[in-house]
């Protein structure tokens, strides 16, 4: 099924990046809000900052988001030492494809990591990348309607 991720883990910190590297993956493309930072916060949690710094030693790292707020994306870019791209229009893979071309990485040598099956995972599948679905970085404090929508999305990918 095109919405089913290659890996489904609870947290970014449950991903075995050594295994990912052994699969020939050279680029890691993250979603932004609820994946690497709390939604609309504009700040990486310390533990995520450490992870991103480690990953840059072995991978091309980028954040590719559907967020259309140019000021917000610019703020995140100002605290990041890797590309942060907004207005991605996921599930279209075109922005990711264009980015990978600029860093000379083939789509099959990349992984897309995000919290939404209908945008992040579908875009990654359409790109031809490996995909990893993670739960929201703020799952413990998300409101009930948001948690319900996430539960429904995950029901779809179990089929």
C-alpha positions as CSV (number, residue, x, y, z in Angstrom):
1,X,0.0,0.0,0.0
2,X,1.3,3.4,-1.0
3,X,0.5,5.0,2.5
4,X,2.3,2.2,4.4
5,X,5.7,3.4,5.6
6,X,8.8,1.2,5.3
7,X,9.3,1.8,9.1
8,X,6.8,2.9,11.7
9,X,8.4,3.9,15.0
10,X,7.2,5.9,18.0
11,X,10.0,8.5,18.0
12,X,12.9,9.9,16.1
13,X,15.1,8.3,18.7
14,X,13.9,4.8,17.9
15,X,15.3,5.0,14.3
16,X,18.4,2.9,13.8
17,X,20.4,5.3,11.5
18,X,23.3,2.9,11.3
19,X,20.9,0.4,9.6
20,X,19.5,3.2,7.4
21,X,23.1,4.1,6.3
22,X,23.8,0.4,5.6
23,X,20.8,0.5,3.1
24,X,22.7,3.0,1.0
25,X,20.8,6.0,2.3
26,X,22.7,9.3,1.9
27,X,20.0,11.9,2.6
28,X,17.6,12.3,5.4
29,X,14.6,14.5,4.7
30,X,12.6,15.5,7.8
31,X,9.2,17.0,8.1
32,X,9.2,20.1,10.4
33,X,6.2,20.7,12.7
34,X,5.5,17.8,15.1
35,X,8.4,15.8,13.7
36,X,11.6,17.7,14.6
37,X,10.0,20.5,16.7
38,X,6.8,21.2,18.4
39,X,4.3,22.6,16.0
40,X,4.8,26.3,15.3
41,X,7.4,26.6,18.0
42,X,10.4,27.6,15.9
43,X,12.7,25.8,18.3
44,X,14.3,22.4,18.3
45,X,14.3,20.5,21.5
46,X,17.9,20.0,22.7
47,X,17.8,16.2,22.2
48,X,16.7,16.8,18.5
49,X,19.5,19.3,18.0
50,X,22.0,16.7,19.2
51,X,20.5,14.1,16.8
52,X,20.6,16.4,13.8
53,X,24.2,17.4,14.5
54,X,25.2,13.7,14.7
55,X,23.3,12.9,11.5
56,X,25.1,15.6,9.5
57,X,28.3,13.7,10.0
58,X,27.0,10.8,7.8
59,X,24.0,12.2,5.8
60,X,22.8,15.1,3.8
61,X,20.1,16.5,6.1
62,X,17.2,18.8,5.2
63,X,13.8,19.8,6.6
64,X,11.1,20.0,4.0
65,X,7.8,21.3,5.2
66,X,4.4,22.2,3.9
67,X,4.4,25.3,6.1
68,X,3.6,28.4,4.0
69,X,4.6,31.0,6.6
70,X,7.7,32.5,5.1
71,X,8.7,34.3,8.3
72,X,8.4,31.1,10.4
73,X,10.4,29.0,7.8
74,X,13.1,31.8,7.8
75,X,13.2,31.7,11.6
76,X,13.7,27.9,11.6
77,X,16.4,28.3,8.8
78,X,18.2,30.9,10.9
79,X,18.7,28.3,13.7
80,X,19.5,25.5,11.3
81,X,22.8,24.7,9.6
82,X,21.2,22.7,6.9
83,X,18.5,23.5,4.4
84,X,14.9,24.3,5.6
85,X,12.4,24.4,2.8
86,X,8.8,25.5,3.1
87,X,5.8,25.4,0.8
88,X,6.6,21.8,-0.2
89,X,3.0,20.9,-1.2
90,X,3.4,17.3,0.0
91,X,2.2,14.8,-1.0
92,X,3.8,16.1,-4.2
93,X,7.4,14.9,-4.3
94,X,8.6,17.7,-6.6
95,X,10.2,19.9,-4.0
96,X,12.0,17.0,-2.5
97,X,13.1,15.8,-5.9
98,X,14.4,19.2,-6.8
99,X,16.4,19.4,-3.5
100,X,17.9,16.0,-4.0
101,X,19.0,16.9,-7.5
102,X,20.9,19.9,-6.0
103,X,22.8,17.7,-3.6
104,X,23.4,14.9,-6.2
105,X,21.5,12.2,-4.3
106,X,19.1,9.8,-6.1
107,X,15.6,9.5,-4.5
108,X,16.2,5.8,-3.8
109,X,19.2,6.8,-1.7
110,X,17.1,9.0,0.6
111,X,14.6,8.6,3.4
112,X,11.6,10.8,4.3
113,X,10.8,11.0,8.0
114,X,7.5,12.5,9.1
115,X,4.5,12.3,11.3
116,X,1.7,12.3,8.7
117,X,0.9,9.3,6.4
118,X,-1.2,11.4,4.0
119,X,1.5,14.0,3.3
120,X,5.0,12.9,4.4
121,X,4.8,9.2,3.8
122,X,2.8,9.5,0.6
123,X,5.3,12.1,-0.7
124,X,8.2,9.9,0.2
125,X,6.6,6.9,-1.6
126,X,5.9,8.9,-4.7
127,X,9.5,10.2,-4.6
128,X,10.8,6.6,-4.5
129,X,12.5,7.1,-1.1
130,X,12.4,4.9,2.0
131,X,9.9,6.2,4.5
132,X,9.7,6.3,8.3
133,X,6.5,7.3,10.1
134,X,7.1,8.7,13.6
135,X,4.5,9.8,16.2
136,X,4.3,13.5,17.0
137,X,7.1,14.9,19.0
138,X,4.4,16.4,21.3
139,X,2.1,13.4,21.4
140,X,1.7,13.6,25.2
141,X,0.3,17.2,25.1
142,X,-1.6,17.2,21.8
143,X,-5.3,18.0,22.0
144,X,-7.9,15.2,21.7
145,X,-9.1,16.1,18.2
146,X,-5.6,16.1,16.8
147,X,-4.8,12.7,18.5
148,X,-8.1,11.3,17.0
149,X,-7.1,12.4,13.5
150,X,-3.7,10.8,13.9
151,X,-5.3,7.6,15.2
152,X,-7.6,7.6,12.1
153,X,-4.7,8.1,9.7
154,X,-2.8,5.2,11.3
155,X,-5.9,3.0,11.0
156,X,-5.7,3.5,7.2
157,X,-2.1,2.4,7.0
158,X,-2.7,-0.8,8.9
159,X,-4.9,-2.2,6.2
